[in-house]
Amino acid sequence: LEHYSPDCVSTIRVATTAMKSLLSTEGGADNLTTYFNLCSPLNASKEFDVYALFNNVASSLASAVQYNTPITAAKDSIASACNRLTNSSFGDTPLDRYSNMMRIILGSTSCLMVDMESVLLQYQNTSWDSKVVISGSRQWMYQTCTQLGYYQTSKSGLQPFGEGMFPMEYKLYMCEGIFGEKFNKHLLEAGVSHTNMMYGALRPRVSNVVFIHGTVDPWNYLGVRESPDLGVHTVIIQGNAGHL
């Protein structure tokens, strides 16, 4: 986002600051419920519900980066997201534009679920016709909790989405809440170590393979970026996302 438009990042930072301010004002949680079309009223006293709100809003922009296309009109692109965030015709304030962008990405009929009790119940549903199973979200969650990690957190103060507003504790809370208490930090760390050992980490023992990455794709640093051996090649595509 910074490479595309510094103003875009500044808008996000200002909007995030406004969101945090509303959390501590009377009626602020209700305003955030309206701004982001939440499925149920936000309870600002529930820490993990607040984490879910900030995480889900940030994830909407993560999607725009991950699935970026060169077609400006596409709703899932960096250009379209940043154009909305920096164009006053989409809202008078940065928070107005931020929430409007979120609504466009979600779709007119979708609400944003941040009530963690409801979220966990949804992910605990193992029936084949459940939404999270059909979409693969529950399966992906299990992989991240047991094998991969891959979590995006707000630990760094250099990002615009609110320092500490969706920490690692939130991700681990999801793992334990969905799958059980044993799905904790220790299980995750052991699982990630086993995955790296099994697949060779950044030096997999393979041949006749081409690894392709896009510089825009934030996941590219998890892959092989330098050719470690003969018969293994890497291609880095400037300005491209990795999920096409």
HUMOBEL-V672745 format. One record per pair of residues at least 12 apart in sequence whose ideal C-beta (glycine too) atoms are under 6 Angstrom apart, sorted by sequence separation. I is the first residue (numbers start at 1). J is the second residue. D is the distance in Angstrom with one decimal. If there is no record, write none. Layout:
BEGIN
I:J:D  I:J:D
END
This chain:
BEGIN
64:76:5.5  85:97:5.1  154:166:4.9  211:223:5.8  29:42:4.4  63:76:5.8  64:77:6.0  65:78:5.9  172:185:5.6  211:224:4.5  64:78:5.6  153:167:5.6  29:44:4.2  123:138:5.6  153:168:5.1  85:101:6.0  64:81:4.3  84:101:4.6  81:101:5.9  151:171:4.5  23:44:5.0  202:224:5.9  220:242:6.0  208:231:5.5  209:232:5.4  210:233:4.8  211:234:4.6  212:235:4.7  213:236:5.3  214:237:4.8  215:238:5.3  216:239:6.0  219:242:5.8  207:231:4.2  216:240:5.9  217:241:4.8  203:228:5.0  216:241:4.6  217:242:3.2  214:240:3.3  214:241:5.0  214:242:4.7  75:104:5.8  75:105:6.0  145:175:3.8  145:183:5.1  60:102:5.3  149:192:5.0  147:191:4.9  57:102:5.9  60:105:4.7  146:191:4.6  147:195:4.9  124:178:5.9  123:178:4.5  56:112:5.8  120:177:4.3  120:178:6.0  53:114:4.5  52:114:4.0  36:99:5.5  35:99:4.0  52:116:5.8  49:114:5.4  36:102:5.7  37:103:5.9  49:115:5.9  49:116:5.4  48:116:4.7  39:111:4.0  4:78:5.0  8:82:3.7  11:85:4.5  37:111:5.1  38:112:5.2  39:113:4.6  11:86:5.8  37:112:5.9  40:115:4.9  36:112:5.3  38:114:5.8  5:82:4.7  8:85:5.2  18:95:4.3  4:82:5.6  8:86:5.7  7:86:5.0  15:94:4.1  14:94:4.2  15:95:4.5  11:94:4.6  15:98:3.8  58:161:4.2  54:162:5.3  54:165:3.9  55:166:3.7  54:166:5.1  51:166:4.8  51:170:4.1  48:173:5.7  16:161:5.8  16:162:4.7  13:160:3.8  12:160:4.2  68:216:5.5  9:160:5.2  68:241:4.0  67:243:5.1  66:243:5.3
END
